[in-house]
Amino acid sequence: MHPELDNRIRVFRAEHRMSQSELADAIGVSRKTISTIEVGKFVPSTIIALKIADYFNTPVEEIFSLIKDEQESA
């Protein structure tokens, strides 16, 4: 997972019973793009993040969140 960004794409896909390919086709990206975002190897552009949120009809903050550093929390 990327050290600063967490996502719940896999959870949303599971709730909607859809594959990475189906989501990728729906928002106009490759399956590999969805895969690499899900595992945290790639931070999506704002446009891709907004397209994913729009597809699931939910605020982007429900899917993506910043991981707080322990030092920031103190």
C-alpha positions as CSV (number, residue, x, y, z in Angstrom):
1,M,0.0,0.0,0.0
2,H,1.2,3.5,-0.7
3,P,2.5,5.0,2.5
4,E,0.2,8.0,2.4
5,L,-3.0,6.9,0.6
6,D,-5.4,4.1,1.5
7,N,-8.4,3.1,-0.7
8,R,-11.5,0.9,-0.4
9,I,-11.9,0.1,-4.1
10,R,-11.9,-3.6,-3.6
11,V,-14.6,-3.2,-0.9
12,F,-16.8,-1.2,-3.3
13,R,-16.2,-3.7,-6.1
14,A,-17.2,-6.6,-3.9
15,E,-20.3,-4.8,-2.7
16,H,-21.3,-4.3,-6.4
17,R,-20.1,-7.8,-7.4
18,M,-17.9,-6.5,-10.1
19,S,-14.4,-7.3,-11.4
20,Q,-11.5,-5.0,-11.9
21,S,-12.1,-5.2,-15.6
22,E,-15.7,-4.2,-15.3
23,L,-14.8,-1.1,-13.2
24,A,-11.9,-0.3,-15.6
25,D,-14.2,-0.4,-18.6
26,A,-16.8,1.7,-16.9
27,I,-14.4,4.5,-16.2
28,G,-12.2,4.2,-19.2
29,V,-8.9,2.9,-17.8
30,S,-7.1,-0.4,-18.0
31,R,-7.6,-3.3,-15.6
32,K,-4.0,-3.0,-14.6
33,T,-4.6,0.6,-13.5
34,I,-7.4,-0.5,-11.2
35,S,-5.2,-3.3,-9.9
36,T,-2.2,-1.1,-9.2
37,I,-4.4,1.5,-7.4
38,E,-6.0,-1.1,-5.3
39,V,-2.7,-2.5,-4.0
40,G,-1.2,0.9,-3.5
41,K,1.5,0.8,-6.2
42,F,0.0,3.7,-8.1
43,V,-1.6,6.9,-6.8
44,P,-4.5,7.8,-9.1
45,S,-4.9,11.1,-10.7
46,T,-7.7,13.3,-9.4
47,I,-9.7,12.6,-12.5
48,I,-9.5,8.8,-12.0
49,A,-10.3,9.1,-8.3
50,L,-13.3,11.3,-9.1
51,K,-14.5,8.9,-11.9
52,I,-14.3,6.0,-9.5
53,A,-16.3,7.9,-6.8
54,D,-18.8,9.0,-9.4
55,Y,-19.3,5.5,-10.7
56,F,-20.1,4.3,-7.2
57,N,-22.2,7.4,-6.5
58,T,-20.3,8.2,-3.3
59,P,-18.0,10.9,-2.1
60,V,-14.3,10.4,-3.0
61,E,-13.5,10.5,0.7
62,E,-15.5,7.3,1.2
63,I,-13.1,5.5,-1.2
64,F,-9.8,7.2,-0.7
65,S,-8.2,8.5,2.6
66,L,-4.9,9.7,3.8
67,I,-3.0,7.5,6.1
68,K,-2.1,9.5,9.2
69,D,1.5,9.3,10.3
70,E,1.8,8.5,14.0
71,Q,3.8,11.6,14.5
72,E,1.0,13.7,12.9
73,S,-1.5,12.2,15.3
74,A,0.4,13.2,18.5
